[in-house]
């Protein structure tokens, strides 16, 4: 999963969470960032009626360790 999802998303959207948000503006996607209180961006996808998928995106580590 890291190799096929996390790494490509990090490479493409590091430092650009606004672009990730814009790219996700599709039917069935809900911004739930303010409900999570942890991630810089949280998106709820509903690809199928009973299969919700949540994407949590942290742009940088807030504890000084560096980018994820």
C-alpha positions as CSV (number, residue, x, y, z in Angstrom):
1,X,0.0,0.0,0.0
2,X,2.8,2.4,0.8
3,X,4.4,1.9,-2.6
4,X,1.2,2.3,-4.6
5,X,-0.7,4.9,-2.5
6,X,1.2,6.8,0.1
7,X,4.5,7.4,-1.8
8,X,2.8,8.7,-5.0
9,X,0.4,10.9,-3.0
10,X,3.2,12.3,-0.9
11,X,5.4,13.0,-4.0
12,X,2.7,14.7,-5.9
13,X,1.0,16.7,-3.2
14,X,3.8,17.4,-0.6
15,X,3.5,21.1,0.2
16,X,0.3,21.3,-1.9
17,X,-2.7,20.2,0.2
18,X,-4.9,22.7,-1.6
19,X,-4.1,20.9,-4.9
20,X,-5.1,17.6,-3.4
21,X,-8.3,19.1,-2.2
22,X,-9.0,20.5,-5.7
23,X,-8.2,17.2,-7.3
24,X,-10.7,15.4,-5.1
25,X,-13.7,17.6,-6.0
26,X,-15.7,14.7,-7.4
27,X,-19.3,13.5,-6.7
28,X,-19.3,11.3,-3.6
29,X,-16.3,13.0,-1.9
30,X,-16.9,14.9,1.3
31,X,-14.4,17.2,3.1
32,X,-14.3,16.0,6.7
33,X,-11.1,17.9,7.8
34,X,-12.8,19.8,10.6
35,X,-14.4,16.7,12.0
36,X,-11.0,14.8,12.4
37,X,-8.9,17.5,14.2
38,X,-5.7,15.6,13.4
39,X,-4.9,15.6,9.6
40,X,-4.2,18.6,7.5
41,X,-6.8,17.3,5.0
42,X,-9.4,14.5,5.5
43,X,-11.6,13.4,2.7
44,X,-14.3,10.8,2.8
45,X,-14.8,8.9,-0.5
46,X,-17.8,6.7,-1.1
47,X,-16.9,4.6,-4.1
48,X,-19.7,2.1,-3.3
49,X,-22.7,2.6,-1.1
50,X,-21.4,0.5,1.8
51,X,-17.7,1.1,1.2
52,X,-16.5,4.4,2.7
53,X,-12.8,5.2,2.3
54,X,-11.2,8.0,4.3
55,X,-8.0,9.7,3.1
56,X,-6.1,11.4,5.9
57,X,-3.3,13.6,4.6
58,X,-0.6,15.2,6.8
59,X,1.6,17.6,4.8
60,X,4.4,17.7,7.3
61,X,5.1,16.2,10.7
62,X,4.2,18.7,13.4
63,X,6.8,17.4,15.8
64,X,9.9,18.4,13.8
65,X,10.7,14.9,12.5
66,X,10.2,15.9,8.8
67,X,7.8,15.1,6.0
68,X,6.0,11.8,6.2
